[in-house]
Amino acid sequence: MPELPEVETTKNGIAPHILNQTIERIEIRQPKLRWPIPDDVAHKLPGQVIRHVTRRGKYIGVQTDAGTLIIHLGMSGSLYFVAPETPPMFHDHVDIHFAGVDKVLRYTDPRRFGAMLWQEGDWQLHELISHLGPEPLTDGFNVDYLYEKAKGRKQAIKQFIMDSKIVVGVGNIYANEALFMAGIRPTRAAGNISKARLAVFVECIKAVLAAAIAQGGTTLKDFVSGEGKPGYFKQELKVYGRADQPCVTCQAPLKEIRQGQRSTVYCAHCQK
């Protein structure tokens, strides 16, 4: 699943090519994604100029004067550019054509678990977005905030930090990596971790996500950026996907458990 670094990479990849461009038409071949694509997308976007391309959590907002096209990549979705004459493949569901531009922004999604939604006014007030926690790479995500949220919580720290109401975008891959970097065992209760260790954890989350964005995300199956390029952070992974392999720090074999139906890999020696 594309996580925050992959979505940020996609946003950064498409933004320079579509900012200030006029949408000519929307070609919707398959409207039945996770939720049906609203009629407003096809009716209100043509003729609009794209003013901003932003991200909130795993949502991309393509903002115009009429409203915002909200895009979620779901489990397997991606956005990339093709020449107008490029025939669509079976999983290519939406094309966005621009006036006077010799390329089309194409949305493909084999599992159809992504979304294209519409919001007038402030797009971050959409019901799927308004409840989200702070962005992890902003000053709003800091040790004081996390310590207050963690107080009294018996939930395992890995599942706690993956809750988008606590902080957005710390998905399974990056939670594994940040916990390893911070030396925190993923099964520890969030409320039993000292403020000093949480301060380290906050900085590790920021460092891991920033590094992943710089590397273009992590290619695990079929992720590519908005420019059609794969992410390379997989080469930097220290624990995720490395069960039973030696820890890069102490050489002990890494352990794998299931938490919330997700794979967790950690070093029992280095993470306490």
Disulfide bonds with the S-S distance in Angstrom:
none
